[in-house]
Amino acid sequence: MKTTPDMKLGLATAIAVASLGLTACGGSDNDSNDSAAGGNGGSGGGDVITKVFDCTEDSTAGSRVICIGSADDLSDSTISGDLVTALSTAQTGDTIVLPEGRFAIATELTFDGNGSLGQDTMVEGLTIKGAGMDKTILDFDAATSGGAKADGFFISNTKDIVMEDLGVYEAPNNAIKLKDTNGIVLRRVATVWETDYQSTNGAYGLYPVETQNVLIEDCFVKGSADAGVYVGQSDNIVVRNNIAEKNVAGIEIENSTNADVYGNTAIGNTGGILIFDLPIGNGLYGSGVRIFDNVVKDNNAPNFANVSDFAGGVHIVPPGTGVIVLSTSDVEIFDNEITGHSTTSIALTSYVLADDKVLEAPNDDVGAGAEQVNTYGKIATYAPEFLDGWSPLVRSINIHDNTIVPGTYNPKGALIKDIILGYTVAGNKVPDILYDGLGEVMAQTPLTLGGLPDIAKGVDDLAQALDGYGFESDGARIPSLAEFGAYAATDYVCASNNGEINQSSVFPTNPMNLTFDGDGAPEPQLVQNNDSMTCGGDTGKVPYVGPVSTATIAGVVYGCGEDDTTSKHCTVE
């Protein structure tokens, strides 16, 4: 049965209420006699989770069940120590079973599939499970990690790992981080910071990065100072039926390909759902993301993120924004309920808004003085990323058939303060679908200030000119240089059938409609509606349709139309 939005919000409320009263077990060690008492107790004075051991070791089918703690000892120190031992000595196929209760964990829990027992072969197929995400809670508030801020779990270099039915609270850094892993199931997992809107909270809740075949379902994430659910630099992703509440970013897909995000509820965050492509410089850039059948509601929280290493990090997210697409290609957003946002419901922007240095002309001091240009970074600020294949533009975006109902208008956001002021002076509101349009204009028009085709070609030519000067990237050329030139028929931003709303680009995307200031720079057109996102018909613009994404884990295919054949848009006739 598919979880309805009301059911999911009820679950979120129950967990949030429970979390306020679960502080009693999170301090010093509690022996099993204290924990067995249940009810009220401990220094917090609120309800506690009764500690219950319910695990039987079983070695059937060639795999092991590892019980954490014992019927006689469920102290915090034993649970923490047993977990460290189980992870450091894990064998392929192990199932690690956690008891019920709230336990203070003293250290980061690390599992390296290439380092367990010093084996030459990868340890894989590990399962870590508790009694329920509101019944087995690991509290990492005092955890340490060699002087650095500790993650809750840090799992790397493995395959087909399952984590389910447990909660990770108060991690100093990230709650659950997974890296270099192929095959991830995060199911009925909660990551929680109990103090709302604090920059001192950990950064990420559920955090797979540089991974493949990821399934995140039926989870609850709250309080992250970056993103509650974040999947980055990854491929083949399904994020469904989760609740993201009171994070900076509720759900974020970043520099990733082939992702389906559906059936989720993002509520009370700064921004609800984000699809970002940052200039990371490792050749991993995003495309093929579908955002559908989600409830994105009342994401008007203050932005409490710390400043990112990237100009386009989540610290720039304007409070009161439902969905944001930043410098990403190939995104379809459809059949979502996007309601109650005070700044804008959907924002689409090139990286120009985050950092106008992407329009920086390349250094032309090449030739006789080429030896003075000793790094590609000196060609232009973003030359290495251009050469790596990154584009600052939004391309192939299709927003259709969503239910969009704006909230009480109160726009905020340091990054877009000039845009807000411009619309205010013009006597208009910030549109419900806001598109900067600048990237599209720059891609199509070689303007006086330097169009992207000119800049990209300049970087490309200079990279070629530097051949023979001993650079590691001799012969490098910008991949798909045409992407920086005139758009193809499917490269445009399209928006249709989203109700009685306002939608507009800040800069007209039709070069014929542009006006210029005295310095030759394009001037914004701050109107409530224009035809910048009109596609189909006789426009020649073809709306993008995204592919269905699936995740294959331990031989099982997960996704809409695969294991899920009943959810909206997933029904199989």
Secondary structure, DSSP 8 states (H G I E B T S, - for coil): ----HHHHHHHHHHHHHHHHT-GGGSSS---HHHHHT-SB-STT-SB----B-------GGG--EEE-SBTTB--HHHHHHHHHHHHHT--TT-EEE--BEEEE--B-EEEETTTGGG-SS-----EEE-S-TTTEEEE-TT-BBTTB---SEEEEEEEEEEEEEEEEE--SS-SEEEEEEEEEEEEEEEEE-SSTT-TTS-SEEEEEES-EEEEEES-EEE--SSEEEEEES-EEEEEES-EEESSSEEEEEES-EEEEEES-EEESSSEEEEEE----SSS---EEEEEES-EEE-----------SSTTSGGG--SSEEEEEES-EEEEEES-EEE--SSEEEEEE-TTTT-GGGG-------STTGGG--SGGGT-TTHHHHHHT---S-EEEEEES-EEE--S-----STTHHHHHHHHHTT----SEEE--HHHHHHH---TT--HHHHHHHHHHHHHHTTTS--TTTT---TTGGGGSS--TT-SEEEES--S--EEESS-SSGGG--B-TTS-B-----S--STT--STTS----------EEEETTEEEEBTTTB-SSTTT---
